[in-house]
Amino acid sequence: MDLDEMLTAPPDVAAWQLADTELLRLIPELSLRMRQLEALRVRLMHQVDQRCVAEQVGASSPGNWLAGAATMTPGQANKIVRLGRELSKHSEVAAAFDAGDTDCDQIRVIIELLNKVPDPDAPARSDDNVATETDADGGGVDDGENVFDIVGTDSTRAQACARYLLYAARTEDSTTLARRAKALDQILNGDKKNPDSENAELNEFHASPGLGGRVHLKGHLDAASGEALLTALSALSKPRPGADNRDGQTSKDQRTPAQRRADALTHIVRTYLDSGQAPVEGGERPHINVFVDADDLAATTDDHHHERDRHRHLRGRRRGPAWMPWLGPISLDLAAQISCDADITPITMDADGNPLDVGRTTRLIPRKLRRALNARDCGCAFPGCGRPAAWTEGHHIQHWSNGGPTNLSNLVLLCRFHHTTIHRGDWTVTISKTDGHPWFTPPTWIDPRRQPMPAHNRRNQLTFAA
């Protein structure tokens, strides 16, 4: 099927009927056509701008008219208008855009660089040949190719830069092209003292509790701080087989890149708080604080051991939800999960909620016991996971609020994801009286027979003859 024929009635195209070869041919052709149509819209809007057509029909500006006519945001519309104005000054760049050789993002990168070229109408000299220096970023210009073979020997500085970047744009996306343009800018203008990209005084970071109970993050960092953050996130946000499995298998990591980065950031913050190196705040080292009624906590953890009916008559009066100082109320399920491996401070309250007595803070899982857990489980014990021990939390199989002991026969190491999975109650975990190791029983929707599965570090363990 021909592309022009398809475009006469796009909704009528039966994509599922197209052969594989047709799909591979049509998609690049369609992408080219879309770039050409985008360029045409920019050109048409420039005429609307030049002739003041939008103002004649009552709009306050061309961008305002386009936003209403095309149902787009004012910011998007104004970008199109500004791009049309800039392209009118650079005919070669405009021609490449019209031909569909470049997309909008690439064109904006080139235009931004051209506006920074010093003395743009001066002839380009041999010492302006920046190809060998900017090629360190990779791609764009073939090895050994002279830049004047691309830009011409009689070009001005602006023309040379435009032709050079247009040539590179044939094989580079806008992000890679922006790095090349930045290198070109530094060569042409020299290193600026404290440019915006390296100015730490412009850094901003917002962490705002939302109405729904989640925390919203927003901000931007200077180059050095951003590089440090991305480096720290990189190693921790790689896909890990089995990291998000709920079926006990070492399967492909299904988390999106954004989810992996969120998990990595959480791990960095938790590791920092656990290190004890944070400055004192409110008279103590910072850590997560959760306030919860002991009776509510005990009743909740009973539910997770499938004893709802037997213990329902023991449930006391709800004195209020669990809560944290920064975010306020949280679910009792989350409180139970956090309290599995925590420092516990008992506070006796009167009927009006006033503290009567504060007991001694104790660590539920002492360091020596934690080392023993690390030696036995070697990391997250959930089948198919195996995250390192440093990334795990100690889980009380029978919660301490229900009288569960804090010893090896009642503890298991779980990463945060699988700790949450266990607390949901589908899977159960026990410590075998035979071998002293954790065994996990899957729910019926995974294994109708509910055959116990060994811990991850013992999945392939062989017994040796004496």
SEPAMI-311997 format. One record per residue (C-alpha): residue in one letter; residue number from 0; y, x, z. Coordinates in Angstrom, 1 decimal, always signed. Layout:
BEGIN
a, NUM, Y, X, Z
...
//
This chain:
BEGIN
m, 0, +0.0, +0.0, +0.0
d, 1, +3.5, +1.3, -0.9
l, 2, +6.0, +1.7, +1.9
d, 3, +8.7, -0.2, +0.0
e, 4, +6.4, -3.1, -0.3
m, 5, +5.6, -3.0, +3.4
l, 6, +9.3, -3.0, +4.3
t, 7, +10.0, -6.2, +2.5
a, 8, +8.2, -8.1, +5.2
p, 9, +7.2, -5.7, +8.1
p, 10, +5.7, -8.5, +10.3
d, 11, +3.2, -9.4, +7.6
v, 12, +1.7, -5.9, +7.3
a, 13, -1.9, -6.0, +8.5
a, 14, -2.0, -2.6, +10.1
w, 15, -5.6, -2.9, +11.2
q, 16, -6.6, -3.3, +7.5
l, 17, -5.1, +0.1, +6.4
a, 18, -7.4, +3.0, +5.9
d, 19, -7.1, +6.2, +7.9
t, 20, -5.7, +8.1, +5.0
e, 21, -3.1, +5.4, +4.4
l, 22, -1.9, +5.5, +8.1
l, 23, -1.6, +9.3, +8.0
r, 24, +0.5, +9.0, +4.8
l, 25, +2.7, +6.1, +5.7
i, 26, +3.8, +7.1, +9.2
p, 27, +5.6, +10.3, +8.1
e, 28, +7.1, +8.4, +5.2
l, 29, +8.3, +5.6, +7.5
s, 30, +9.7, +8.2, +10.0
l, 31, +11.7, +9.7, +7.2
r, 32, +13.0, +6.3, +6.1
m, 33, +14.0, +5.5, +9.7
r, 34, +16.1, +8.7, +9.9
q, 35, +17.7, +7.9, +6.6
l, 36, +18.5, +4.3, +7.8
e, 37, +19.9, +5.7, +11.0
a, 38, +22.2, +8.0, +9.0
l, 39, +23.3, +5.1, +6.9
r, 40, +24.2, +3.1, +10.0
v, 41, +26.3, +6.0, +11.2
r, 42, +28.1, +6.2, +7.8
l, 43, +28.8, +2.5, +7.7
m, 44, +30.1, +2.4, +11.2
h, 45, +32.4, +5.3, +10.3
q, 46, +33.9, +3.1, +7.6
v, 47, +34.3, +0.3, +10.2
d, 48, +36.1, +2.8, +12.4
q, 49, +38.3, +4.2, +9.6
r, 50, +39.4, +0.8, +8.3
c, 51, +39.9, -0.7, +11.8
v, 52, +37.6, -3.6, +10.8
a, 53, +36.4, -4.2, +14.3
e, 54, +39.9, -4.6, +15.7
q, 55, +40.7, -7.1, +12.9
v, 56, +37.9, -9.4, +14.1
g, 57, +39.1, -9.2, +17.7
a, 58, +37.0, -6.4, +19.1
s, 59, +38.6, -3.8, +21.4
s, 60, +37.0, -0.9, +19.6
p, 61, +34.3, -0.1, +17.0
g, 62, +31.9, +0.7, +19.8
n, 63, +32.6, -2.6, +21.5
w, 64, +31.9, -4.5, +18.3
l, 65, +28.7, -2.6, +17.5
a, 66, +27.4, -3.1, +21.1
g, 67, +27.8, -6.9, +20.7
a, 68, +26.6, -7.1, +17.1
a, 69, +23.5, -5.0, +17.6
t, 70, +22.7, -5.9, +21.3
m, 71, +22.9, -2.3, +22.5
t, 72, +24.7, -0.7, +25.4
p, 73, +28.3, +0.4, +25.0
g, 74, +27.2, +4.0, +25.6
q, 75, +24.7, +3.9, +22.7
a, 76, +27.3, +2.3, +20.4
n, 77, +30.0, +4.8, +21.2
k, 78, +27.6, +7.7, +20.5
i, 79, +27.1, +6.3, +17.0
v, 80, +30.9, +6.0, +16.4
r, 81, +31.6, +9.5, +17.7
l, 82, +28.8, +11.0, +15.6
g, 83, +30.4, +9.4, +12.5
r, 84, +33.7, +11.0, +13.3
e, 85, +32.2, +14.4, +13.9
l, 86, +30.1, +14.3, +10.7
s, 87, +33.2, +13.6, +8.6
k, 88, +34.3, +17.2, +9.4
h, 89, +31.0, +18.9, +8.4
s, 90, +29.8, +17.8, +5.0
e, 91, +26.7, +19.9, +4.8
v, 92, +25.4, +18.6, +8.2
a, 93, +26.2, +15.1, +7.1
a, 94, +24.2, +15.6, +3.8
a, 95, +21.2, +16.8, +5.7
f, 96, +21.4, +13.8, +8.0
d, 97, +21.7, +11.4, +5.1
a, 98, +18.7, +13.0, +3.5
g, 99, +16.6, +12.4, +6.6
d, 100, +16.0, +16.1, +7.2
t, 101, +17.2, +15.8, +10.8
d, 102, +17.3, +13.1, +13.4
c, 103, +20.2, +12.0, +15.6
d, 104, +19.4, +14.3, +18.5
q, 105, +19.1, +17.4, +16.4
i, 106, +22.4, +16.5, +14.7
r, 107, +24.2, +16.2, +18.0
v, 108, +22.9, +19.6, +19.1
i, 109, +24.3, +21.1, +15.9
i, 110, +27.6, +19.3, +16.1
e, 111, +28.0, +20.4, +19.8
l, 112, +27.5, +24.0, +18.8
l, 113, +29.9, +23.8, +15.8
n, 114, +32.7, +22.6, +18.1
k, 115, +32.3, +25.8, +20.1
v, 116, +32.4, +28.3, +17.2
p, 117, +35.4, +30.6, +17.7
d, 118, +37.6, +31.0, +14.6
p, 119, +35.2, +28.7, +12.6
d, 120, +36.9, +29.3, +9.2
a, 121, +36.7, +33.1, +9.4
p, 122, +34.1, +34.8, +7.1
a, 123, +30.7, +35.3, +8.6
r, 124, +30.2, +39.1, +8.9
s, 125, +27.1, +41.2, +9.3
d, 126, +27.7, +41.5, +13.1
d, 127, +27.4, +37.7, +13.3
n, 128, +23.8, +37.9, +12.2
v, 129, +22.1, +36.4, +15.2
a, 130, +18.7, +35.7, +13.7
t, 131, +16.9, +38.5, +15.3
e, 132, +18.4, +37.8, +18.7
t, 133, +17.9, +34.1, +18.8
d, 134, +14.4, +34.2, +17.3
a, 135, +13.2, +35.3, +20.7
d, 136, +12.8, +31.6, +21.4
g, 137, +10.3, +31.4, +18.7
g, 138, +10.1, +29.4, +15.4
g, 139, +12.9, +28.5, +13.0
v, 140, +13.3, +31.7, +11.0
d, 141, +10.4, +33.6, +9.6
d, 142, +9.8, +37.1, +10.8
g, 143, +11.6, +39.7, +8.7
e, 144, +13.8, +37.1, +7.0
n, 145, +17.5, +38.1, +6.8
v, 146, +19.9, +35.4, +8.1
f, 147, +22.1, +35.8, +5.0
d, 148, +19.2, +34.6, +2.9
i, 149, +19.6, +31.3, +4.7
v, 150, +23.3, +31.0, +5.2
g, 151, +24.7, +32.8, +2.2
t, 152, +26.9, +35.9, +2.1
d, 153, +30.2, +34.0, +1.4
s, 154, +29.9, +31.4, +4.2
t, 155, +32.4, +30.9, +7.0
r, 156, +31.3, +31.2, +10.6
a, 157, +30.9, +27.4, +11.0
q, 158, +29.0, +27.1, +7.8
a, 159, +26.7, +30.0, +8.7
c, 160, +25.9, +28.4, +12.1
a, 161, +25.4, +25.0, +10.6
r, 162, +23.0, +26.3, +7.9
y, 163, +21.1, +28.4, +10.4
l, 164, +20.5, +25.5, +12.8
l, 165, +19.7, +23.1, +9.9
y, 166, +17.1, +25.6, +8.7
a, 167, +15.6, +25.9, +12.2
a, 168, +15.6, +22.1, +12.6
r, 169, +13.0, +21.8, +9.9
t, 170, +10.3, +23.0, +12.4
e, 171, +12.0, +22.6, +15.8
d, 172, +12.5, +19.4, +17.9
s, 173, +15.9, +18.8, +19.5
t, 174, +14.9, +20.4, +22.8
t, 175, +13.8, +23.7, +21.2
l, 176, +16.8, +23.6, +18.8
a, 177, +19.2, +23.1, +21.8
r, 178, +17.8, +26.4, +23.3
r, 179, +18.5, +28.2, +20.0
a, 180, +22.0, +26.7, +19.9
k, 181, +22.6, +27.8, +23.5
a, 182, +21.6, +31.4, +22.6
l, 183, +23.8, +31.3, +19.6
d, 184, +26.7, +30.1, +21.7
q, 185, +26.3, +33.0, +24.2
i, 186, +26.3, +35.5, +21.3
l, 187, +29.4, +34.0, +19.7
n, 188, +31.4, +33.4, +22.8
g, 189, +30.0, +35.9, +25.3
d, 190, +28.7, +35.1, +28.7
k, 191, +31.0, +32.7, +30.5
k, 192, +31.7, +33.2, +34.1
n, 193, +29.8, +30.6, +36.1
p, 194, +29.2, +28.0, +33.3
d, 195, +28.4, +24.5, +34.3
s, 196, +24.7, +25.0, +33.7
e, 197, +24.7, +27.8, +36.3
n, 198, +27.2, +26.4, +38.7
a, 199, +25.4, +25.5, +41.9
e, 200, +28.5, +23.8, +43.3
l, 201, +27.9, +21.0, +40.8
n, 202, +24.4, +20.3, +42.1
e, 203, +23.7, +16.7, +43.2
f, 204, +20.6, +15.1, +44.8
h, 205, +20.4, +11.5, +45.9
a, 206, +17.5, +10.1, +47.9
s, 207, +18.2, +6.4, +48.6
p, 208, +15.9, +3.9, +50.3
g, 209, +15.6, +0.8, +48.1
l, 210, +15.5, -2.8, +49.1
g, 211, +11.8, -2.9, +48.2
g, 212, +10.9, -0.1, +50.6
r, 213, +10.6, +2.7, +48.0
v, 214, +12.8, +5.8, +47.9
h, 215, +14.8, +6.3, +44.7
l, 216, +15.6, +9.9, +43.6
k, 217, +18.3, +11.0, +41.3
g, 218, +20.1, +14.3, +40.7
h, 219, +20.7, +17.5, +38.7
l, 220, +20.5, +21.2, +39.5
d, 221, +21.8, +24.4, +38.2
a, 222, +19.6, +26.6, +36.0
a, 223, +18.3, +28.9, +38.7
s, 224, +17.5, +26.0, +41.2
g, 225, +16.0, +23.9, +38.4
e, 226, +13.8, +26.8, +37.2
a, 227, +12.6, +27.3, +40.8
l, 228, +11.8, +23.5, +41.1
l, 229, +9.9, +23.4, +37.8
t, 230, +8.0, +26.5, +38.7
a, 231, +6.9, +25.0, +42.0
l, 232, +5.9, +21.7, +40.4
s, 233, +4.1, +23.3, +37.5
a, 234, +1.1, +24.7, +39.3
l, 235, +0.7, +21.6, +41.5
s, 236, +1.1, +19.0, +38.7
k, 237, -1.6, +20.2, +36.4
p, 238, -4.4, +17.7, +35.6
r, 239, -7.3, +18.0, +38.0
p, 240, -10.6, +16.4, +37.1
g, 241, -11.6, +13.8, +39.7
a, 242, -8.2, +13.9, +41.4
d, 243, -7.7, +10.1, +41.0
n, 244, -11.3, +8.9, +40.7
r, 245, -12.5, +5.9, +42.6
d, 246, -16.1, +6.0, +41.4
g, 247, -17.3, +9.3, +42.8
q, 248, -17.4, +11.0, +39.4
t, 249, -15.6, +14.2, +38.3
s, 250, -13.8, +12.4, +35.5
k, 251, -10.6, +13.1, +33.5
d, 252, -7.4, +12.9, +35.6
q, 253, -5.9, +9.6, +34.6
r, 254, -2.5, +10.2, +36.3
t, 255, +0.5, +10.3, +34.0
p, 256, +2.6, +13.5, +34.0
a, 257, +5.2, +11.6, +36.0
q, 258, +2.6, +10.6, +38.6
r, 259, +1.3, +14.2, +38.8
r, 260, +4.9, +15.5, +39.4
a, 261, +5.5, +12.9, +42.1
d, 262, +2.3, +14.0, +43.8
a, 263, +3.3, +17.6, +43.5
l, 264, +6.7, +17.0, +45.0
t, 265, +5.1, +15.1, +47.9
h, 266, +2.7, +18.0, +48.5
i, 267, +5.6, +20.5, +48.6
v, 268, +7.5, +18.4, +51.1
r, 269, +4.5, +17.8, +53.3
t, 270, +3.5, +21.5, +53.3
y, 271, +7.1, +22.4, +54.3
l, 272, +7.1, +19.9, +57.2
d, 273, +3.6, +21.1, +58.3
s, 274, +4.7, +24.8, +58.2
g, 275, +7.0, +24.3, +61.3
q, 276, +9.7, +26.4, +59.7
a, 277, +12.2, +23.5, +59.2
p, 278, +15.3, +23.7, +61.4
v, 279, +15.4, +21.6, +64.6
e, 280, +16.7, +18.0, +64.2
g, 281, +17.2, +15.7, +67.2
g, 282, +15.7, +18.3, +69.5
e, 283, +12.4, +18.8, +67.6
r, 284, +11.0, +20.1, +64.3
p, 285, +11.3, +17.4, +61.6
h, 286, +8.2, +15.4, +60.8
i, 287, +7.3, +11.9, +59.8
n, 288, +7.7, +9.5, +62.7
v, 289, +5.8, +6.2, +62.9
f, 290, +6.2, +3.6, +65.7
v, 291, +3.4, +1.1, +66.0
d, 292, +1.8, -1.1, +68.6
a, 293, -1.5, +0.3, +69.8
d, 294, -3.2, -3.1, +69.8
d, 295, -2.0, -3.9, +66.3
l, 296, -3.3, -0.5, +65.2
a, 297, -6.7, -1.0, +66.8
a, 298, -7.0, -4.4, +65.2
t, 299, -6.1, -3.1, +61.8
t, 300, -8.6, -0.3, +61.9
d, 301, -11.3, -2.7, +63.0
d, 302, -10.6, -4.7, +59.8
h, 303, -11.3, -1.6, +57.8
h, 304, -14.7, -1.3, +59.3
h, 305, -15.6, -4.8, +58.2
e, 306, -15.7, -6.3, +61.7
r, 307, -13.0, -8.9, +61.1
d, 308, -14.9, -11.9, +62.5
r, 309, -16.4, -10.1, +65.5
h, 310, -13.0, -8.7, +66.7
r, 311, -10.7, -11.5, +65.6
h, 312, -10.6, -13.0, +69.1
l, 313, -9.5, -9.6, +70.5
r, 314, -6.4, -9.4, +68.4
g, 315, -3.3, -9.4, +70.6
r, 316, +0.1, -10.9, +69.9
r, 317, +1.9, -9.1, +67.1
r, 318, +4.9, -7.3, +68.7
g, 319, +6.4, -6.4, +65.4
p, 320, +5.4, -4.3, +62.3
a, 321, +5.0, -0.6, +62.3
w, 322, +8.2, +1.1, +61.3
m, 323, +9.7, +4.5, +60.4
p, 324, +13.2, +5.7, +61.3
w, 325, +14.5, +6.2, +57.8
l, 326, +12.7, +3.4, +55.8
g, 327, +12.1, +0.8, +58.5
p, 328, +9.1, -1.5, +58.5
i, 329, +5.8, -0.3, +56.9
s, 330, +2.4, -1.9, +56.6
l, 331, -0.1, -1.4, +59.4
d, 332, -2.5, +0.0, +56.8
l, 333, -0.1, +2.9, +56.1
a, 334, +0.4, +3.4, +59.8
a, 335, -3.3, +3.6, +60.3
q, 336, -3.7, +6.2, +57.5
i, 337, -0.8, +8.4, +58.8
s, 338, -2.1, +8.2, +62.4
c, 339, -5.5, +9.6, +61.4
d, 340, -4.2, +13.2, +61.6
a, 341, -1.1, +13.3, +63.7
d, 342, +0.6, +14.1, +66.9
i, 343, +0.4, +11.1, +69.2
t, 344, +3.0, +10.3, +71.9
p, 345, +2.1, +7.3, +74.0
i, 346, +5.1, +5.2, +75.1
t, 347, +4.7, +2.4, +77.6
m, 348, +7.1, -0.6, +76.9
d, 349, +8.0, -3.6, +79.0
a, 350, +8.0, -7.2, +77.7
d, 351, +11.5, -6.8, +76.4
g, 352, +10.7, -3.6, +74.4
n, 353, +12.3, -1.1, +76.8
p, 354, +10.4, +2.2, +77.3
l, 355, +9.0, +2.5, +80.9
d, 356, +7.1, +5.8, +80.5
v, 357, +6.6, +8.5, +77.8
g, 358, +3.3, +10.4, +77.9
r, 359, +2.5, +13.9, +76.7
t, 360, +2.4, +14.5, +73.0
t, 361, -1.1, +15.6, +71.9
r, 362, -2.4, +16.9, +68.6
l, 363, -5.2, +14.6, +67.4
i, 364, -7.0, +17.4, +65.5
p, 365, -6.5, +20.7, +67.1
r, 366, -6.2, +23.9, +65.0
k, 367, -9.7, +25.2, +66.0
l, 368, -11.3, +21.9, +65.0
r, 369, -9.3, +21.8, +61.7
r, 370, -10.7, +25.3, +60.9
a, 371, -14.2, +24.0, +61.5
l, 372, -13.5, +21.0, +59.2
n, 373, -12.2, +23.4, +56.5
a, 374, -15.4, +25.5, +56.8
r, 375, -17.7, +22.5, +56.6
d, 376, -16.0, +20.3, +53.9
c, 377, -14.3, +23.1, +51.9
g, 378, -11.6, +20.7, +50.8
c, 379, -11.5, +17.0, +49.9
a, 380, -15.0, +15.8, +50.6
f, 381, -14.8, +12.7, +48.4
p, 382, -17.4, +12.9, +45.6
g, 383, -15.9, +14.3, +42.4
c, 384, -12.6, +15.5, +43.9
g, 385, -12.7, +18.8, +45.8
r, 386, -9.0, +19.4, +46.2
p, 387, -8.3, +22.5, +48.3
a, 388, -8.4, +22.1, +52.1
a, 389, -4.6, +22.9, +52.3
w, 390, -4.1, +19.6, +50.4
t, 391, -6.1, +17.4, +52.7
e, 392, -5.8, +15.3, +55.8
g, 393, -8.3, +14.8, +58.6
h, 394, -9.7, +11.2, +58.6
h, 395, -11.2, +9.6, +61.7
i, 396, -14.3, +7.7, +60.5
q, 397, -14.0, +5.5, +63.6
h, 398, -10.3, +5.3, +64.3
w, 399, -9.2, +6.9, +67.5
s, 400, -7.4, +3.7, +68.5
n, 401, -10.8, +2.0, +68.6
g, 402, -12.3, +4.7, +70.8
g, 403, -13.4, +7.0, +67.9
p, 404, -13.9, +10.6, +69.2
t, 405, -12.0, +13.6, +67.7
n, 406, -14.9, +15.8, +66.8
l, 407, -16.9, +17.0, +63.8
s, 408, -19.2, +14.0, +63.9
n, 409, -16.3, +11.6, +63.4
l, 410, -14.0, +13.5, +61.1
v, 411, -13.9, +14.3, +57.3
l, 412, -11.3, +16.0, +55.1
l, 413, -9.7, +13.8, +52.4
c, 414, -6.8, +14.4, +50.0
r, 415, -4.0, +11.8, +50.3
f, 416, -5.3, +9.8, +47.3
h, 417, -8.8, +9.5, +48.6
h, 418, -7.7, +9.0, +52.2
t, 419, -5.9, +5.9, +50.9
t, 420, -9.1, +4.9, +49.0
i, 421, -11.2, +5.1, +52.1
h, 422, -8.6, +3.1, +54.1
r, 423, -8.8, +0.3, +51.6
g, 424, -12.3, -0.4, +52.8
d, 425, -14.3, -0.4, +49.5
w, 426, -16.0, +3.0, +50.2
t, 427, -17.4, +3.9, +53.6
v, 428, -18.1, +7.4, +54.9
t, 429, -20.6, +8.5, +57.6
i, 430, -21.7, +11.8, +59.1
s, 431, -25.4, +12.2, +58.6
k, 432, -27.4, +12.9, +61.7
t, 433, -29.8, +14.9, +59.6
d, 434, -27.6, +17.5, +58.0
g, 435, -24.3, +16.9, +59.9
h, 436, -22.3, +16.5, +56.6
p, 437, -20.3, +13.5, +55.2
w, 438, -22.0, +11.0, +53.0
f, 439, -20.1, +8.4, +51.0
t, 440, -21.4, +4.9, +50.2
p, 441, -19.8, +3.3, +47.1
p, 442, -18.9, -0.4, +46.8
t, 443, -21.2, -2.7, +44.9
w, 444, -19.0, -2.9, +41.9
i, 445, -19.8, +0.8, +41.3
d, 446, -23.4, +0.9, +42.5
p, 447, -25.1, -2.4, +43.2
r, 448, -27.7, -0.5, +45.3
r, 449, -25.0, +1.3, +47.3
q, 450, -26.8, +4.6, +47.3
p, 451, -25.0, +7.2, +49.6
m, 452, -23.5, +10.1, +47.8
p, 453, -23.1, +13.6, +49.2
a, 454, -19.7, +15.3, +49.9
h, 455, -18.2, +17.0, +46.9
n, 456, -18.9, +20.5, +48.1
r, 457, -22.6, +19.6, +48.4
r, 458, -23.2, +17.8, +45.2
n, 459, -25.1, +20.6, +43.6
q, 460, -26.4, +22.4, +46.7
l, 461, -29.9, +23.6, +46.5
t, 462, -32.2, +24.3, +49.5
f, 463, -33.7, +27.8, +49.6
a, 464, -37.2, +28.5, +50.7
a, 465, -37.6, +30.4, +53.9
//
